[in-house]
Amino acid sequence: MKYLHSMVRVRDLDASLRFYCEGLGLREVRRKEVPEGKFTLIFLAADESPEAEVELTWNWGSTEDYGSARNFGHLAFRVEDIYATCARLQSMGYTIHRPPRDGHMAFVRSPDLVSVELLQDGHLPPQEPWVSMPNTGNW
């Protein structure tokens, strides 16, 4: 058995690509447009683990509320510099729901409310403003 990918339904493809690609640094591996089914599949991967993909599924014109069900936990990515990653995401307008106060772990949510855990490769010493920043909302 080989793990292939996790699929996430998205409402706004451009907003989702901005979050996953510009914000997190994933890259688009391939895209499949299916006009007869009125959907698009976009597969994303991190450079260090190209075999583990995230599939974004965009159902054209759908108004379905995907909600924030808790049965799916989160996606997790190891990052080189958690402070720089969180600062980049924050500067793009995303809320860091669980700041990296410990220099190791943070949580942010995608435009479709998917929780994303960021884990520092190793540990960084605690640093402001993150140390003093409270948790915000749910992740």
Secondary structure as a PSIPRED ss2 file (coil, helix, strand):
# PSIPRED VFORMAT (PSIPRED V4.0)

   1 M C   1.000  0.000  0.000
   2 K C   1.000  0.000  0.000
   3 Y C   1.000  0.000  0.000
   4 L C   1.000  0.000  0.000
   5 H E   0.000  0.000  1.000
   6 S E   0.000  0.000  1.000
   7 M E   0.000  0.000  1.000
   8 V E   0.000  0.000  1.000
   9 R E   0.000  0.000  1.000
  10 V E   0.000  0.000  1.000
  11 R C   1.000  0.000  0.000
  12 D C   1.000  0.000  0.000
  13 L H   0.000  1.000  0.000
  14 D H   0.000  1.000  0.000
  15 A H   0.000  1.000  0.000
  16 S H   0.000  1.000  0.000
  17 L H   0.000  1.000  0.000
  18 R H   0.000  1.000  0.000
  19 F H   0.000  1.000  0.000
  20 Y H   0.000  1.000  0.000
  21 C H   0.000  1.000  0.000
  22 E H   0.000  1.000  0.000
  23 G H   0.000  1.000  0.000
  24 L C   1.000  0.000  0.000
  25 G C   1.000  0.000  0.000
  26 L C   1.000  0.000  0.000
  27 R E   0.000  0.000  1.000
  28 E E   0.000  0.000  1.000
  29 V E   0.000  0.000  1.000
  30 R E   0.000  0.000  1.000
  31 R E   0.000  0.000  1.000
  32 K E   0.000  0.000  1.000
  33 E E   0.000  0.000  1.000
  34 V E   0.000  0.000  1.000
  35 P C   1.000  0.000  0.000
  36 E C   1.000  0.000  0.000
  37 G C   1.000  0.000  0.000
  38 K C   1.000  0.000  0.000
  39 F E   0.000  0.000  1.000
  40 T E   0.000  0.000  1.000
  41 L E   0.000  0.000  1.000
  42 I E   0.000  0.000  1.000
  43 F E   0.000  0.000  1.000
  44 L E   0.000  0.000  1.000
  45 A E   0.000  0.000  1.000
  46 A E   0.000  0.000  1.000
  47 D C   1.000  0.000  0.000
  48 E C   1.000  0.000  0.000
  49 S E   0.000  0.000  1.000
  50 P E   0.000  0.000  1.000
  51 E E   0.000  0.000  1.000
  52 A E   0.000  0.000  1.000
  53 E E   0.000  0.000  1.000
  54 V E   0.000  0.000  1.000
  55 E E   0.000  0.000  1.000
  56 L E   0.000  0.000  1.000
  57 T E   0.000  0.000  1.000
  58 W E   0.000  0.000  1.000
  59 N E   0.000  0.000  1.000
  60 W C   1.000  0.000  0.000
  61 G C   1.000  0.000  0.000
  62 S C   1.000  0.000  0.000
  63 T C   1.000  0.000  0.000
  64 E C   1.000  0.000  0.000
  65 D C   1.000  0.000  0.000
  66 Y C   1.000  0.000  0.000
  67 G C   1.000  0.000  0.000
  68 S C   1.000  0.000  0.000
  69 A C   1.000  0.000  0.000
  70 R C   1.000  0.000  0.000
  71 N C   1.000  0.000  0.000
  72 F C   1.000  0.000  0.000
  73 G C   1.000  0.000  0.000
  74 H C   1.000  0.000  0.000
  75 L E   0.000  0.000  1.000
  76 A E   0.000  0.000  1.000
  77 F E   0.000  0.000  1.000
  78 R E   0.000  0.000  1.000
  79 V E   0.000  0.000  1.000
  80 E C   1.000  0.000  0.000
  81 D C   1.000  0.000  0.000
  82 I H   0.000  1.000  0.000
  83 Y H   0.000  1.000  0.000
  84 A H   0.000  1.000  0.000
  85 T H   0.000  1.000  0.000
  86 C H   0.000  1.000  0.000
  87 A H   0.000  1.000  0.000
  88 R H   0.000  1.000  0.000
  89 L H   0.000  1.000  0.000
  90 Q H   0.000  1.000  0.000
  91 S H   0.000  1.000  0.000
  92 M C   1.000  0.000  0.000
  93 G C   1.000  0.000  0.000
  94 Y C   1.000  0.000  0.000
  95 T C   1.000  0.000  0.000
  96 I E   0.000  0.000  1.000
  97 H E   0.000  0.000  1.000
  98 R E   0.000  0.000  1.000
  99 P C   1.000  0.000  0.000
 100 P C   1.000  0.000  0.000
 101 R C   1.000  0.000  0.000
 102 D C   1.000  0.000  0.000
 103 G C   1.000  0.000  0.000
 104 H C   1.000  0.000  0.000
 105 M E   0.000  0.000  1.000
 106 A E   0.000  0.000  1.000
 107 F E   0.000  0.000  1.000
 108 V E   0.000  0.000  1.000
 109 R E   0.000  0.000  1.000
 110 S C   1.000  0.000  0.000
 111 P C   1.000  0.000  0.000
 112 D C   1.000  0.000  0.000
 113 L C   1.000  0.000  0.000
 114 V C   1.000  0.000  0.000
 115 S E   0.000  0.000  1.000
 116 V E   0.000  0.000  1.000
 117 E E   0.000  0.000  1.000
 118 L E   0.000  0.000  1.000
 119 L E   0.000  0.000  1.000
 120 Q E   0.000  0.000  1.000
 121 D C   1.000  0.000  0.000
 122 G C   1.000  0.000  0.000
 123 H C   1.000  0.000  0.000
 124 L C   1.000  0.000  0.000
 125 P C   1.000  0.000  0.000
 126 P C   1.000  0.000  0.000
 127 Q C   1.000  0.000  0.000
 128 E C   1.000  0.000  0.000
 129 P C   1.000  0.000  0.000
 130 W C   1.000  0.000  0.000
 131 V C   1.000  0.000  0.000
 132 S C   1.000  0.000  0.000
 133 M C   1.000  0.000  0.000
 134 P C   1.000  0.000  0.000
 135 N C   1.000  0.000  0.000
 136 T C   1.000  0.000  0.000
 137 G C   1.000  0.000  0.000
 138 N C   1.000  0.000  0.000
 139 W C   1.000  0.000  0.000
